[in-house]
Amino acid sequence: MRTTTRMHLAIAGAVTLVCGAAALPAAATEPAERAEPAERAEQAERAEPAGLTRYYSQPIDWHTCSLGPDDDTGQQLDAAGARCADLTVPLDYTDPGGRTLTLAVSRLAASHPGERVGPLLLNNGGPGGAGLEMPLTVGQAMGEVADKYDLIGVDPRFVGRSTPLDCGWDVGSAVFSAGSDRAAFQESVSFQRDLAERCERTNGEVLPYITTRNTARDMDVVRAALGAPRISYLGYSYGSYLGQVYAQLFPGRTDRMVLDGVLSTSQYTQTLLAGNESLNEQALRAWAGWAADRNATYGLGATRARVLATVDRILRAAAEEPLRIGDFTLDQHFAPVVFFVGLGSDLDENRDALATMAKTLARAADREPDVRPDALLTEVLTFLTTGQNAQAASAQLAIICGDVAERRGVGSYWKAVQSARATAPFAGPLANNISPCEFWDTPVEPPTVIDNNVPALLVNATGDTRTRYTGAQEVRTRWPASRLVTVAGARQHGIFGEYGNTCADRQVNAYLDTGRLPARDVTCWK
């Protein structure tokens, strides 16, 4: 899950790699029938068969990005000189003559054509994160180095302005806590089953094709349509996994590759946060200490222990009866997610935002009358507890389940929750809760096996609560040609251009500028 330095964007980030979405694909039920499409798709990657020629050779009609006076993103892209386009890709790469999808693409062209390296494709993570506006933020982080690149933002299939997916949910996340007891867990089971059934009911015919492998195939269509023999790539969080899959499926078609907040294949499961419990508990304690030092401002407690007791009081109160905050109610399943949202970064601005929200939640836990949320908490609660974010959440879940869904048995989640709860009472029930993927069909294609060696630059903080540092170390070991930039002592998910670490930013920009990796791994300090 991705968390940016801007807390309101962290809302979307926190509920991205924090887990998935749900659905039951209307795919063939016989294993033999599923193997054939997978084999044909592998052939498509190796040979670019004639059936894909119209996609690979399609012209690009660049135009202004704004869709109207209320389109802030489009207006900002236009003001920066970017242009947008819609590309066409097949829904099913084994049936290129069938149904098609639209991909929304943006380009901020290189301003120094004589030094042009080529296109730099950008992915914001998630899965399900929109990327159309990324040329603006990444371009700013790159400084003069950006002048050498065509910065390419893409809303992946079924995300943002691309052909959409909406399962009709009335919540904005399929990631939430199992709750305080077995009865609360059973509520989670019923709720997740309902989310999956809604996706199957509304979008069953397309669910089998909402996968990382198909997103990687779409990336190669973008590459070809741009007329580039190779692409450079910057992917955050889940985007690091997408980059690994692309490099595996399309060897020789990557140039300079940066993976920030590295998600390893072993960590990419339908319970994405499982294994990160201790990191989130540590982050909660660190934030509590920070808030205690500022008790005069937030009133959450004068010591770390007292702040943690306040958090516990909030969560217990939500378990007894949902908290009333303005027009919102916050129950024991989603109250922990509010804290989780704020623990993806140890920057003061994010810690302040979490402490400010906690102050309001504490008043609600004390059953004060007429507790009102401020603008940020309103945004968080709207995101989590209403259907406003249902489209993005639906896409996120569909990608994860389309990739790695497996039926583990409902009881296995409860055992995992209880086992983790003893040492991680806050994060354990959230990280190990049941996923809608439990009620999903088996993926059409097996998970991608990464067995190559790519000279990439990997970036990760040691205290990353979303993509844990051991994942970056795992990818570094698997890719001996790569180099790892470690940001030691930082609790941050997403470093380049987001954390303000000059050492790490300099390493990324030097690599993108020259194409030369550092001679050895680099450690930067918080």
C-alpha positions in Angstrom: 0.0 0.0 0.0 1.3 3.3 -0.9 1.4 6.4 1.4 2.5 9.8 0.2 3.8 12.7 2.2 0.5 14.5 1.6 -1.9 13.0 4.2 -5.0 13.4 2.0 -3.3 11.4 -0.7 -2.2 8.9 1.9 -5.8 7.9 2.4 -5.8 6.3 -1.1 -2.3 5.0 -0.6 -3.0 3.4 2.7 -5.9 1.5 1.4 -4.0 0.3 -1.6 -1.3 -2.0 -0.7 -3.1 -2.6 2.5 -4.9 -5.4 0.7 -7.4 -5.9 -2.0 -10.8 -6.0 -3.4 -13.2 -8.8 -4.2 -14.9 -10.8 -6.9 -15.8 -14.2 -8.5 -14.6 -14.2 -12.1 -16.9 -15.8 -14.7 -14.1 -18.0 -16.1 -14.0 -21.5 -17.3 -14.2 -24.1 -14.6 -12.0 -26.8 -16.1 -8.3 -26.4 -15.4 -7.5 -27.6 -18.9 -9.6 -24.8 -20.5 -7.6 -22.2 -18.4 -4.2 -23.5 -19.4 -4.7 -22.8 -23.1 -5.2 -19.0 -22.8 -2.2 -18.8 -20.5 0.0 -20.6 -23.1 -1.3 -18.4 -25.9 -0.6 -15.2 -23.9 3.0 -16.3 -23.3 3.4 -16.7 -27.0 2.0 -13.2 -27.5 4.8 -11.8 -25.3 7.5 -13.7 -27.2 6.4 -13.1 -30.7 4.0 -10.1 -30.9 1.7 -12.2 -33.1 -0.2 -10.7 -36.0 -3.4 -10.5 -33.9 -1.8 -7.7 -31.8 -0.4 -5.7 -34.6 -3.2 -3.2 -34.6 -2.6 -2.5 -30.9 1.2 -2.3 -31.2 1.1 0.0 -34.2 -1.8 2.2 -33.3 -1.3 6.0 -33.8 -1.5 8.2 -30.8 -3.7 11.3 -31.0 -2.3 13.6 -28.3 -4.7 16.3 -27.1 -5.3 18.5 -24.1 -5.9 16.8 -20.8 -8.6 18.8 -19.1 -12.1 17.4 -19.3 -13.8 20.5 -18.1 -13.7 23.4 -15.6 -13.8 21.0 -12.6 -11.0 18.8 -13.8 -8.1 20.0 -11.6 -5.8 17.2 -12.7 -6.4 17.8 -16.3 -5.9 21.6 -15.9 -2.6 21.1 -14.1 -1.3 18.7 -16.8 -2.3 21.2 -19.5 -0.6 24.1 -17.6 2.6 22.1 -17.4 2.5 21.5 -21.1 1.5 17.8 -20.9 -0.7 16.1 -23.4 -3.1 13.2 -23.0 -4.4 10.3 -25.2 -6.5 7.2 -25.2 -5.0 3.9 -26.3 -6.8 0.8 -27.1 -5.9 -2.6 -25.7 -7.6 -6.0 -25.8 -9.5 -7.1 -22.7 -8.2 -10.6 -23.3 -4.8 -11.0 -25.0 -5.7 -14.5 -26.1 -8.6 -13.0 -28.0 -7.2 -9.8 -29.6 -10.2 -9.6 -31.9 -12.7 -9.4 -29.1 -13.7 -6.8 -26.6 -11.3 -3.8 -26.1 -10.5 -1.4 -23.3 -9.3 2.2 -23.2 -6.1 3.2 -21.5 -5.8 6.9 -20.5 -2.2 8.1 -21.0 -0.4 11.4 -20.3 2.9 12.6 -21.6 5.2 15.5 -20.5 7.6 15.5 -23.3 11.4 15.9 -22.9 12.4 19.6 -23.1 15.9 18.7 -24.2 15.3 16.5 -27.3 19.0 16.4 -28.0 19.7 14.6 -24.7 16.5 12.5 -24.8 16.8 9.1 -23.1 13.3 8.0 -24.0 10.0 7.4 -22.3 9.9 6.9 -18.5 6.7 5.0 -17.6 5.3 5.7 -14.1 3.2 3.7 -11.8 1.8 4.9 -8.5 1.2 1.6 -6.9 -2.0 0.3 -5.3 -2.8 -1.9 -7.0 -5.4 0.3 -8.5 -3.6 3.6 -8.2 -4.2 6.2 -10.9 -1.1 7.5 -12.6 -2.2 10.1 -15.1 -0.9 13.0 -13.0 2.4 11.4 -12.1 4.5 13.3 -14.7 3.8 16.4 -12.6 5.0 15.1 -9.2 7.8 12.9 -10.5 9.0 15.6 -12.8 9.3 17.9 -9.9 11.4 15.4 -8.0 13.6 14.7 -10.9 14.5 18.4 -11.5 16.7 18.9 -14.6 17.0 15.2 -15.2 13.3 15.2 -16.2 14.2 17.3 -19.2 15.8 14.1 -20.8 12.6 12.0 -20.6 9.2 11.8 -21.9 7.4 11.3 -18.6 4.5 8.9 -19.2 1.6 8.6 -16.8 -0.9 5.8 -17.3 -4.2 4.9 -15.6 -4.0 1.1 -15.7 -6.9 -0.9 -17.0 -10.1 -0.4 -15.0 -8.5 2.5 -13.1 -9.2 6.3 -13.2 -9.9 7.6 -16.7 -9.3 4.2 -18.3 -12.2 1.8 -18.8 -13.7 1.8 -15.3 -14.7 -1.0 -12.9 -17.3 -0.4 -10.2 -18.7 -3.3 -8.1 -21.3 -1.1 -6.5 -19.8 -1.2 -3.0 -20.9 1.1 -0.2 -17.4 1.2 1.3 -14.1 2.4 -0.1 -11.9 -0.4 1.2 -12.0 -4.2 1.4 -9.2 -4.0 4.0 -10.4 -3.7 7.6 -9.9 -5.2 10.9 -11.4 -8.6 12.0 -12.7 -6.9 15.2 -12.5 -7.8 18.8 -14.1 -11.2 18.9 -15.4 -14.2 16.9 -18.8 -12.5 16.3 -17.1 -9.5 14.8 -14.9 -11.7 12.7 -18.1 -13.5 11.4 -19.4 -10.0 10.4 -16.2 -9.6 8.4 -16.7 -12.9 6.7 -20.3 -12.0 5.6 -19.2 -8.6 4.5 -16.3 -9.8 2.4 -18.4 -12.5 0.8 -21.0 -9.8 -0.1 -18.3 -7.6 -1.7 -17.1 -10.5 -3.7 -20.6 -11.4 -4.8 -21.3 -7.8 -5.9 -18.2 -7.8 -8.1 -19.2 -11.1 -9.7 -22.8 -10.0 -10.2 -21.9 -6.6 -11.8 -18.6 -7.4 -13.6 -18.1 -11.2 -13.7 -17.3 -11.3 -17.4 -14.3 -9.0 -17.1 -12.9 -10.0 -13.7 -10.6 -12.8 -15.1 -8.7 -10.2 -17.2 -8.0 -7.7 -14.4 -4.5 -8.9 -13.6 -0.9 -7.7 -13.2 0.2 -9.8 -16.2 -2.4 -8.1 -18.4 -1.4 -4.7 -17.0 2.2 -5.5 -18.0 1.0 -6.5 -21.5 -0.8 -3.1 -21.7 2.5 -1.5 -20.8 4.2 -3.1 -23.7 1.4 -1.8 -26.0 2.1 1.7 -24.7 5.8 1.2 -25.3 5.2 0.1 -28.9 2.7 2.8 -29.6 5.3 5.4 -28.4 7.7 3.9 -30.9 10.3 3.0 -28.2 12.3 -0.2 -28.4 12.8 0.0 -24.6 11.2 1.9 -21.7 12.6 3.2 -18.5 10.3 2.7 -15.5 9.6 4.1 -12.0 7.2 2.1 -9.9 6.2 2.7 -6.3 5.0 0.0 -3.9 2.8 -2.5 -5.9 4.2 -0.7 -9.0 7.5 -2.4 -8.0 5.9 -5.8 -8.4 4.4 -4.7 -11.7 7.8 -3.7 -12.9 9.2 -7.1 -12.0 6.5 -8.8 -13.9 7.0 -6.6 -16.9 10.7 -7.3 -17.0 10.0 -11.1 -16.7 7.4 -11.1 -19.5 9.3 -8.8 -21.8 13.0 -9.3 -21.4 15.2 -6.8 -23.0 12.6 -4.1 -23.2 13.6 -2.2 -20.1 16.2 0.5 -19.8 16.6 2.3 -16.5 14.4 0.8 -13.8 13.7 2.2 -10.3 11.5 0.3 -7.8 10.6 2.3 -4.7 9.0 0.5 -1.7 9.8 -2.9 -3.1 7.1 -5.6 -3.0 8.6 -9.1 -3.4 6.8 -12.0 -5.0 6.7 -13.8 -1.7 4.9 -10.9 0.0 2.3 -10.5 -2.8 -0.6 -12.5 -1.4 -4.3 -11.8 -0.8 -3.4 -10.8 2.7 -0.8 -8.2 1.7 -0.1 -6.9 5.2 0.4 -10.2 6.8 4.0 -10.3 8.1 4.0 -6.5 8.7 2.3 -6.6 12.1 5.4 -5.8 14.2 6.4 -3.0 11.9 3.0 -1.3 12.3 3.0 -1.9 16.1 6.4 -0.3 16.2 5.2 2.6 14.1 2.2 3.1 16.4 4.4 3.2 19.5 6.8 5.7 17.8 3.9 7.9 16.8 2.5 7.7 20.4 5.9 8.9 21.7 5.8 11.8 19.3 2.3 12.7 20.3 3.1 12.5 24.0 5.9 15.0 23.5 3.2 17.4 22.1 0.5 16.6 24.7 -0.2 20.3 25.1 -1.3 20.4 21.5 -3.2 17.1 21.1 -4.2 16.1 24.7 -3.8 12.4 23.9 -1.6 11.7 26.9 1.7 12.9 28.4 3.5 9.7 28.0 3.7 7.1 25.2 1.8 4.6 27.4 -1.0 7.1 28.0 -1.3 7.9 24.3 -1.5 4.1 23.5 -4.1 3.8 26.2 -6.1 6.5 24.4 -5.9 4.6 21.2 -7.0 1.5 23.0 -9.9 3.4 24.5 -11.0 4.5 21.0 -10.8 1.1 19.6 -12.6 -0.5 22.5 -15.4 2.1 22.4 -15.8 1.5 18.6 -16.2 -2.2 19.4 -18.9 -1.6 22.0 -20.8 0.8 19.8 -19.9 2.6 16.6 -18.5 6.1 17.1 -20.6 9.0 15.9 -18.6 11.7 14.2 -20.9 14.2 12.4 -22.9 12.3 9.8 -20.5 9.3 10.0 -20.4 6.2 12.1 -17.1 4.4 12.6 -17.2 0.8 13.8 -14.6 -1.6 15.2 -13.7 -2.8 11.7 -12.7 0.6 10.2 -11.6 2.5 13.3 -8.1 0.7 13.2 -7.8 1.6 9.5 -7.9 5.3 10.4 -4.8 4.8 12.5 -3.2 2.5 9.9 -3.6 5.3 7.3 -1.4 7.6 9.3 1.4 5.1 10.0 2.8 4.9 6.5 5.1 7.9 7.2 7.0 9.3 10.1 7.1 12.9 8.7 5.8 15.5 11.2 3.0 16.6 8.9 1.6 13.1 8.7 2.0 12.5 12.4 0.3 15.8 13.1 -2.6 14.7 10.8 -3.0 11.4 12.7 -2.8 13.1 16.1 -5.4 15.6 15.1 -7.8 12.9 13.9 -7.1 10.8 17.0 -8.1 13.8 19.1 -11.5 13.9 17.5 -11.9 10.1 17.7 -11.2 10.3 21.4 -14.0 12.8 21.9 -16.3 10.5 20.0 -15.1 7.5 22.2 -16.1 9.5 25.3 -19.6 9.9 23.7 -19.4 13.7 23.6 -22.3 15.2 21.8 -22.1 16.7 18.4 -18.5 15.7 17.6 -17.6 17.1 14.1 -14.8 16.0 11.8 -12.5 18.5 10.3 -11.8 18.5 6.5 -9.2 15.8 6.6 -11.1 13.4 8.8 -14.2 14.0 6.7 -12.1 12.9 3.7 -10.8 9.8 5.4 -14.3 8.8 6.7 -15.9 9.5 3.3 -13.2 7.4 1.7 -13.5 4.4 4.0 -17.2 4.3 4.9 -19.0 5.4 1.8 -19.1 4.3 -1.8 -17.3 7.4 -3.1 -14.1 5.4 -3.6 -15.8 2.2 -4.7 -14.4 2.3 -8.2 -10.7 2.4 -7.1 -11.3 -0.1 -4.3 -13.1 -2.5 -6.8 -10.1 -2.3 -9.2 -7.6 -2.9 -6.4 -9.3 -6.0 -5.1 -10.0 -7.4 -8.6 -6.3 -7.1 -9.4 -5.1 -8.8 -6.3 -7.7 -11.6 -6.5 -7.2 -12.0 -10.2 -3.5 -12.6 -9.5 -3.3 -14.6 -6.3 -6.7 -15.6 -5.0 -6.8 -18.9 -3.1 -9.4 -20.5 -0.9 -7.7 -21.1 2.4 -10.8 -21.8 4.4 -12.6 -19.3 6.6 -11.3 -20.8 9.8 -7.7 -20.3 8.8 -8.0 -16.5 8.9 -9.5 -16.6 12.4 -6.6 -18.7 13.6 -4.1 -16.3 12.1 -5.9 -13.3 13.6 -5.9 -14.8 17.1 -2.3 -15.9 16.8 -1.2 -12.4 15.7 -3.4 -10.6 18.3 -1.3 -11.7 21.2 1.7 -9.7 20.1 0.1 -7.2 17.7 -3.3 -6.3 19.2 -3.7 -3.3 16.8 -2.2 -4.6 13.5 -2.7 -8.4 13.9 -6.5 -8.4 13.4 -6.2 -6.0 10.5 -3.3 -7.6 8.7 -4.7 -11.2 8.9 -8.4 -10.6 8.4 -10.3 -12.4 5.7 -10.2 -11.1 2.2 -12.9 -11.1 -0.5 -10.3 -13.2 -2.5 -11.4 -16.1 -0.3 -14.7 -16.1 -2.3 -13.0 -15.5 -5.7 -12.5 -18.0 -8.5 -9.1 -19.4 -9.2 -7.0 -17.0 -11.3 -6.9 -17.7 -15.0 -3.1 -17.6 -15.0 -0.7 -18.7 -12.2 1.4 -16.1 -10.4 4.4 -14.9 -12.3 7.7 -16.6 -11.4 10.5 -14.1 -11.5 13.8 -15.9 -12.4 15.7 -13.2 -14.3 18.4 -10.7 -13.4 17.6 -7.0 -14.0 20.0 -4.1 -13.3 17.5 -2.0 -11.4 17.8 0.6 -8.6 15.8 -0.6 -5.5 14.8 1.9 -2.8 13.4 1.1 0.6 13.2 2.4 4.1 14.1 0.0 6.9 10.9 0.8 8.8 8.5 0.7 5.9 5.1 -0.5 7.3 3.7 -1.5 3.9 6.5 -3.2 1.8 8.8 -4.4 4.5 12.5 -4.0 4.0 13.2 -7.8 3.8 11.3 -7.7 0.5 13.7 -5.3 -1.0 16.6 -7.5 0.3 14.9 -10.5 -1.3 14.7 -8.8 -4.7 18.3 -7.6 -4.4 19.4 -11.1 -3.8 17.4 -12.4 -6.8 18.8 -9.6 -9.0 22.5 -9.5 -8.4 22.9 -6.9 -11.1 20.7 -4.5 -9.1 21.6 -2.1 -6.3 19.7 -1.3 -3.1 19.4 2.2 -1.6 18.5 1.8 2.0 17.0 4.6 4.0 18.0 3.6 7.5 15.9 4.5 10.5 12.9 5.8 8.4 9.3 4.7 8.8 8.3 5.7 5.3 6.6 4.0 2.4 7.7 5.7 -0.8 10.9 7.6 -0.7 11.9 9.3 -4.0 10.4 12.8 -4.2 8.2 12.1 -1.2 10.3 11.8 1.9 12.8 14.6 1.4 15.8 12.4 1.9 18.5 14.2 -0.2 20.8 11.2 -0.2 18.2 8.8 -1.7 16.8 11.4 -4.1 20.3 12.1 -5.4 21.0 8.4 -6.0 17.8 8.0 -8.0 18.4 11.1 -10.1 22.1 10.2 -10.7 21.0 6.8 -12.0 18.2 8.2 -14.2 20.6 10.8 -15.5 23.5 8.6 -16.4 22.1 5.1 -16.6 24.9 4.0 -14.2 24.1 2.2 -11.0 26.2 2.9 -7.9 29.2 0.6 -7.6 27.7 -1.0 -4.5 24.6 -0.8 -2.3 24.1 2.6 -0.6 22.8 3.4 2.9 21.2 6.8 3.5 20.2 7.9 6.9 17.0 9.5 8.0 
